[in-house]
Amino acid sequence: MSMKARRWTQRFTAAMGVVMCVGAVQASTLYQTDFPEAEGSLPTGWVGIVDEAGWAIDAAGDLRYGGSTNASLALGDGFVLGDSSTADSLTNVVVSADIRKSNAGITGLITHHPSGSGTSETFYHARLSGTTSLQLYRFNGGVSAMTDDFTGNNTVTISESYTLGETWRLVMTTLGGKDAQQVGALLFNDAGQLVGKIRSTSTTSVLTSGSAGVRGASPSVYESFSIATPTQITTADGNGADAFIEFRTDQAGAADTNHGTDTTVQTKSGEDSNQLYRKSYLRYDLSSVGDDQVFSASLDLTVNNRVTTGQTFNVYALVDGVDGDDDPSGAGWIESGAGGITWNNAPGNDTGTGLDSDAVLLGTFTGGVNDETLRFTSEALVDFLNADTNGLVTFILVDLTPGSFGDSNFLQFDSKEQSGGVAPALSLVLIPEPTSLMVMIGMLLGVIRRRPAMAVVTKTQGESK
């Protein structure tokens, strides 16, 4: 690879890394490298799975696989990301690489792989296969079997055939929680143009975390590799807000009481001699997203107090444009103070666990334990975000597991007012609008210098607000 080509690759890598990972409020590079190690060695901290001997840094300073099988090379155990996270704890991540190949084999990326622990694991895999196919797989038992665990097709034909020897960028996304994982892949040609995208949601034997790395057939070449968090918008940003509403038969006036300044947001369904219902309202300001397309998304909630494992919750959204779906200075619901949201004035609310026609169901998730981050994702969530027209979205959480009036069957999570807590977040992977994408790349190519070979930043997933 010529020095001129390498300089282009470095600039293109940096440009695409910024474009894909910095769109709205928060996005952090957890790890990046252009493989500065000595020829013949493995990347520092990486562990080979199946065929480590086939992997090595080549004379051009690229990571190359020259073995005889399709093999994975995941980041090693104990590699520190940020302050405390290890490679095997990666959850919501965006993994990117500049790839090159000289035959019609496969070259790709992996996520949620238990690094360094043998050949029988299960993991997610995105790859360029041949010169025309972008694919997603969920592997069972290492390389021994592939199972399409996704809803819908796991292969798409890209809009431009890959030219052998060119450097293209592959991006793999993994967002979601224990009920569903939204796995996706984006492919960009050597000019930075999007030529393929595929996304599916895994709901069977869901993989919730694990290491990230590369997997390919010989000869697969990787010129760079990076791991980043997705963009995050929280209820503390812009016109965002969080609150819960309450109805209870033992307290007169509860239905007119506002909980917009509480340090927690709660959801509960209690039905016995008394009745107690709480519903959560979360509003997010999407103005920073602009015309970008949402490719993948998850709603992230940090459990603050007791919740029964297995308890079920529905996630609804206020229909775009109905009363209450607006700026709080206009017709939007008010978080606190005069006119603050209550059971009796909340948009979309109905009796008991019900909601009216102003709310649409996006999906269901199950509860967890204290300090756990619950992540909800669905195809309906992504579709809803992309259909929004006013830059504001409201989600409503409803408990579907009726308990007794005084039991611990409820969901309580940090609000934006929780000191030292984590505000309810919306994690997003964005595809820039084509015109702004090319303008941004053009600007970046003129000013970006070579990035450090390996960088760890202090901001990590779930950073406190």
C-alpha positions in Angstrom: 0.0 0.0 0.0 1.5 3.4 -1.0 2.1 6.2 1.5 -0.3 8.4 -0.5 -3.0 5.7 -0.2 -2.3 5.3 3.5 -2.7 9.0 4.1 -6.1 9.0 2.3 -7.1 6.0 4.4 -6.2 7.7 7.6 -8.1 10.8 6.7 -11.1 8.9 5.4 -11.1 6.8 8.6 -11.1 9.9 10.8 -13.8 11.6 8.7 -16.1 8.7 8.8 -15.5 8.0 12.5 -16.6 11.6 13.3 -19.6 11.5 10.9 -20.9 8.2 12.2 -20.3 8.7 15.9 -20.8 12.4 16.6 -24.2 13.6 15.6 -26.1 15.0 18.6 -25.1 15.1 22.2 -22.7 12.4 23.3 -20.5 9.9 21.5 -17.2 8.6 22.7 -14.3 6.7 21.1 -13.5 3.8 23.4 -10.7 2.4 21.3 -9.0 3.0 18.0 -5.9 1.7 16.3 -4.2 1.7 12.8 -2.0 -1.3 14.0 1.4 0.3 14.8 2.8 -2.9 16.2 5.8 -4.7 14.6 5.5 -6.8 11.5 4.5 -10.4 12.3 3.0 -9.6 15.7 -0.6 -9.4 16.9 -2.3 -6.2 17.9 -1.6 -5.4 21.5 -4.2 -6.9 23.8 -5.9 -9.0 21.1 -6.6 -12.7 21.3 -7.1 -15.0 18.4 -10.1 -17.3 18.3 -9.8 -20.6 16.3 -6.7 -19.7 14.2 -4.5 -17.1 15.9 -1.5 -18.2 13.8 -3.2 -16.9 10.6 -3.3 -13.3 11.9 -0.4 -10.8 11.9 0.6 -7.2 11.2 2.0 -7.1 7.6 4.9 -5.1 6.1 2.5 -2.2 5.3 1.3 -1.9 8.9 -2.1 -3.5 8.3 -3.7 -6.4 10.1 -3.9 -9.4 7.7 -5.4 -12.8 7.9 -3.6 -15.4 5.8 -4.9 -18.7 7.4 -6.9 -21.4 5.9 -10.2 -21.0 7.7 -12.7 -18.2 8.6 -11.3 -17.0 11.9 -12.2 -14.4 14.6 -9.7 -12.2 16.4 -11.4 -10.4 19.3 -10.0 -7.8 21.7 -8.4 -9.7 24.6 -9.7 -10.1 28.1 -9.0 -7.3 30.5 -8.4 -4.6 27.9 -9.5 -1.4 29.7 -12.0 0.9 28.0 -12.5 4.2 29.6 -12.3 4.0 33.4 -13.5 0.6 34.3 -15.2 -1.3 31.4 -13.5 -4.4 30.0 -13.8 -5.6 26.4 -16.2 -8.3 27.4 -18.7 -5.8 28.9 -19.3 -4.0 25.6 -23.1 -3.4 25.2 -24.3 -0.5 23.0 -21.4 -0.1 20.5 -20.5 1.1 17.0 -17.6 -0.9 15.6 -15.8 0.4 12.4 -13.0 -0.8 10.2 -11.3 0.2 6.9 -11.2 -3.1 5.0 -9.6 -4.4 1.9 -9.6 -7.8 0.1 -8.2 -9.3 -3.0 -10.6 -12.1 -3.7 -14.3 -12.8 -3.4 -14.2 -14.2 0.2 -15.6 -12.7 3.3 -14.3 -9.8 5.4 -16.1 -8.6 8.4 -16.6 -7.6 12.1 -17.9 -9.2 15.2 -19.6 -8.0 18.4 -20.7 -9.6 21.7 -18.0 -12.3 21.4 -16.6 -13.8 24.7 -13.0 -13.0 24.0 -10.2 -15.5 24.5 -12.3 -18.4 25.8 -12.4 -21.0 23.1 -14.2 -22.0 19.9 -17.8 -22.7 20.9 -19.1 -19.2 21.5 -22.0 -17.5 20.0 -21.6 -14.0 18.5 -23.0 -11.4 16.0 -21.2 -11.0 12.7 -21.4 -8.4 9.9 -19.5 -8.9 6.6 -18.9 -8.0 3.0 -19.3 -11.3 1.2 -18.0 -11.6 -2.4 -18.3 -8.3 -4.2 -22.0 -7.6 -4.0 -23.5 -8.9 -0.6 -23.7 -7.2 2.8 -24.7 -9.8 5.4 -25.6 -10.2 9.1 -25.3 -13.5 11.0 -25.7 -14.8 14.5 -23.2 -17.6 15.0 -23.8 -20.6 17.1 -20.8 -22.7 18.3 -18.0 -20.6 16.9 -17.4 -21.2 13.3 -19.1 -24.6 13.2 -22.6 -23.3 12.3 -24.3 -20.2 11.2 -27.9 -19.5 12.2 -30.1 -16.7 10.9 -31.6 -15.5 14.2 -33.0 -12.3 12.8 -36.4 -11.2 11.7 -36.3 -10.7 7.9 -33.5 -11.3 5.4 -29.9 -11.4 6.6 -28.4 -10.5 3.1 -28.8 -7.4 0.9 -27.2 -6.6 -2.4 -25.1 -3.4 -2.3 -25.7 -0.6 -4.8 -22.1 -0.7 -6.1 -20.0 -3.8 -6.6 -16.8 -3.9 -4.5 -13.6 -3.5 -6.6 -10.9 -5.9 -5.4 -8.1 -4.0 -3.7 -10.0 -0.9 -2.8 -10.3 0.4 0.8 -13.9 0.5 2.0 -15.4 1.2 5.4 -17.6 -1.3 7.2 -19.6 -0.2 10.3 -21.3 -2.7 12.6 -23.9 -1.5 15.2 -25.2 -3.5 18.2 -27.9 -1.8 20.4 -30.4 -3.1 22.8 -30.9 -5.2 25.9 -31.7 -8.7 27.1 -35.1 -8.8 25.3 -33.9 -7.7 21.9 -30.7 -6.7 20.1 -30.8 -4.5 17.1 -27.8 -5.5 14.9 -26.9 -3.6 11.8 -24.2 -3.0 9.2 -23.4 0.0 7.0 -20.9 -0.1 4.1 -19.2 2.9 2.5 -17.2 2.9 -0.7 -13.7 4.5 -1.2 -15.4 7.8 -1.9 -17.3 7.8 1.4 -20.7 7.1 -0.2 -23.1 4.7 1.5 -23.6 1.7 -0.8 -25.3 -0.8 1.5 -27.2 -1.0 4.8 -28.9 -3.8 6.7 -30.5 -4.1 10.1 -32.3 -6.9 11.9 -33.5 -7.5 15.4 -32.5 -10.6 17.3 -35.0 -11.8 19.9 -33.9 -15.5 20.4 -31.1 -16.3 22.8 -30.2 -12.7 22.8 -26.5 -11.8 23.4 -26.3 -8.8 25.7 -22.6 -8.0 25.8 -19.1 -9.2 24.8 -15.9 -8.3 23.0 -15.6 -6.8 19.6 -13.2 -7.7 16.8 -12.7 -8.9 13.3 -13.5 -12.1 11.4 -12.6 -12.9 7.8 -11.3 -15.4 5.3 -7.9 -15.3 3.7 -6.8 -12.7 2.6 -8.7 -10.2 4.7 -6.9 -6.9 5.4 -7.8 -4.3 8.0 -6.2 -0.9 7.8 -7.9 0.5 11.0 -10.3 -0.5 13.7 -12.3 1.5 16.2 -15.0 1.0 18.9 -17.3 3.9 19.9 -20.5 4.5 21.8 -23.6 5.6 19.9 -24.8 9.2 20.0 -26.9 9.8 23.2 -29.7 12.3 23.8 -31.1 12.4 27.4 -34.2 13.9 29.0 -31.9 16.7 30.3 -31.1 18.0 26.8 -33.0 20.8 25.1 -36.7 20.6 25.7 -36.4 17.1 27.1 -38.3 16.2 30.3 -39.2 13.2 32.5 -42.0 12.7 35.0 -44.5 10.1 36.3 -48.2 10.4 36.8 -50.1 8.6 39.6 -53.6 7.4 40.5 -54.4 5.9 43.9 -57.6 5.3 45.7 -56.1 5.8 49.2 -55.1 9.5 48.6 -57.4 12.2 47.6 -55.8 14.5 45.1 -53.1 12.1 43.9 -54.4 12.3 40.3 -53.8 16.1 40.4 -50.3 15.9 41.9 -47.3 16.6 39.7 -44.1 14.5 40.0 -41.9 16.4 37.5 -39.2 17.3 40.0 -38.9 13.8 41.6 -35.4 12.2 41.5 -36.9 9.0 40.1 -39.4 8.1 37.5 -41.8 5.2 38.3 -44.1 2.7 36.7 -46.5 0.5 38.6 -49.8 -1.4 38.4 -51.3 -2.4 41.8 -54.8 -3.9 41.9 -56.4 -5.3 45.0 -58.7 -3.7 47.6 -57.0 -0.4 46.7 -55.7 0.7 43.3 -52.3 2.3 42.5 -51.2 3.1 39.0 -48.0 5.0 37.9 -47.0 5.7 34.3 -43.7 7.2 33.1 -43.5 10.0 30.6 -40.1 10.7 28.8 -39.7 13.5 26.3 -36.6 13.8 24.0 -35.5 16.8 22.0 -34.3 15.5 18.5 -33.5 19.0 17.1 -29.7 18.1 17.0 -30.5 15.1 14.8 -31.6 17.5 12.0 -32.2 15.7 8.7 -30.0 12.7 9.6 -31.7 9.3 9.4 -31.9 7.1 12.5 -30.4 3.8 11.6 -30.6 2.1 15.0 -31.9 3.2 18.5 -32.4 2.0 22.1 -34.1 3.6 25.1 -31.8 3.2 28.1 -33.0 3.4 31.7 -30.9 2.9 34.9 -32.9 1.0 37.6 -32.8 2.9 40.8 -34.8 0.7 43.2 -36.7 -2.5 43.6 -38.1 -4.2 40.5 -39.2 -7.8 40.2 -37.2 -9.7 37.5 -39.5 -10.8 34.6 -42.0 -8.0 35.2 -43.3 -6.8 31.8 -43.7 -3.2 30.6 -45.1 -1.7 27.4 -43.4 1.2 25.7 -45.8 3.6 23.9 -45.2 6.9 22.0 -47.4 9.9 21.6 -48.5 10.1 18.0 -46.7 12.8 16.1 -48.7 16.0 16.1 -51.4 15.2 18.7 -52.1 17.4 21.7 -49.2 17.3 24.0 -46.6 16.5 21.4 -45.2 19.9 21.2 -42.8 22.4 22.8 -43.7 23.0 26.4 -44.0 26.7 25.7 -46.8 25.8 23.2 -49.2 22.8 23.5 -46.6 20.3 24.8 -47.0 18.8 28.3 -45.2 20.6 31.1 -42.8 18.8 33.3 -43.4 20.8 36.5 -44.8 24.0 38.0 -48.0 25.7 36.8 -49.9 23.3 34.5 -47.4 20.5 35.3 -48.3 17.0 34.0 -50.6 14.9 36.2 -52.8 11.8 35.9 -55.8 14.0 35.0 -54.1 16.1 32.3 -51.4 13.8 30.8 -51.8 13.4 27.0 -52.7 10.0 25.8 -53.6 8.8 29.3 -56.7 6.6 30.1 -57.9 4.7 33.1 -55.9 1.9 34.8 -53.1 0.6 32.6 -54.8 1.9 29.4 -53.9 4.7 27.0 -56.1 6.3 24.4 -55.7 6.5 20.6 -53.1 9.4 20.9 -50.5 6.8 21.9 -49.0 4.0 19.7 -47.4 0.8 21.0 -43.7 0.4 20.1 -43.0 -2.9 22.0 -42.4 -4.6 25.3 -39.5 -5.2 27.7 -38.9 -7.0 31.0 -37.6 -5.7 34.3 -34.2 -6.1 35.9 -32.5 -5.4 39.2 -31.0 -2.4 41.0 -28.3 -0.4 39.1 -28.9 -2.4 35.9 -29.3 -0.5 32.7 -32.5 -1.6 30.9 -32.3 -1.2 27.2 -35.4 -1.3 24.9 -35.2 -1.5 21.1 -37.6 -2.5 18.3 -38.0 -1.9 14.6 -41.1 0.2 15.5 -39.0 2.5 17.6 -36.7 3.3 14.7 -39.6 3.8 12.3 -41.3 6.1 14.8 -38.2 8.3 15.2 -37.7 8.6 11.5 -41.3 9.6 11.0 -41.2 12.4 13.5 -41.8 15.9 12.1 -41.4 18.3 15.0 -38.2 17.3 16.7 -39.8 16.2 19.9 -40.9 12.6 20.9 -42.6 11.4 24.1 -42.4 7.8 25.3 -44.9 6.4 27.9 -44.0 3.3 30.0 -46.9 1.2 31.4 -46.6 -1.8 33.8 -48.4 -4.9 32.5 -47.8 -7.1 35.6 -50.5 -6.3 38.1 -49.4 -6.7 41.7 -50.9 -5.8 45.0 -51.2 -2.2 46.3 -48.1 -2.3 48.6 -45.8 -4.8 46.9 -42.4 -4.2 45.2 -43.6 -4.9 41.7 -42.7 -1.7 40.0 -40.0 0.0 37.9 -38.2 2.9 39.4 -35.3 4.5 37.5 -33.2 7.6 37.7 -34.7 10.9 36.5 -32.6 13.8 35.2 -32.9 15.3 38.7 -31.2 12.4 40.4 -27.9 13.7 41.8 -25.1 11.4 40.6 -27.6 9.4 38.6 -27.9 8.6 34.9 -30.7 10.5 33.1 -33.0 8.4 30.8 -31.2 8.2 27.5 -32.0 7.6 23.9 -29.0 6.0 22.1 -28.9 6.6 18.4 -26.8 5.5 15.4 -27.3 8.2 12.7 -26.8 8.1 8.9 -26.0 11.7 7.8 -28.2 13.2 5.1 -26.1 12.7 1.9 -25.4 16.4 1.1 -24.2 17.2 4.6 -22.2 14.0 4.7 -20.2 14.9 1.6 -19.7 18.5 2.8 -18.5 17.3 6.2 -16.0 14.8 4.6 -14.7 17.5 2.3 -14.1 19.9 5.2 -12.5 17.2 7.4 -10.1 16.0 4.7 -8.6 19.5 4.7 -7.9 19.7 8.4 -7.6 16.3 10.0 -4.2 15.2 10.9 -3.2 11.6 11.7 -4.9 10.4 14.9 -3.0 8.6 17.6 -2.6 4.9 16.9 -4.5 4.0 20.1 -6.6 6.2 22.2 -8.7 5.7 25.3 -11.0 8.5 26.4 -12.4 9.1 29.8 -16.1 9.4 28.8 -17.8 6.0 28.9 -21.2 4.6 28.3 -23.8 5.7 30.7 -21.9 8.8 31.8 -23.7 10.6 34.6 -25.5 13.7 33.9 
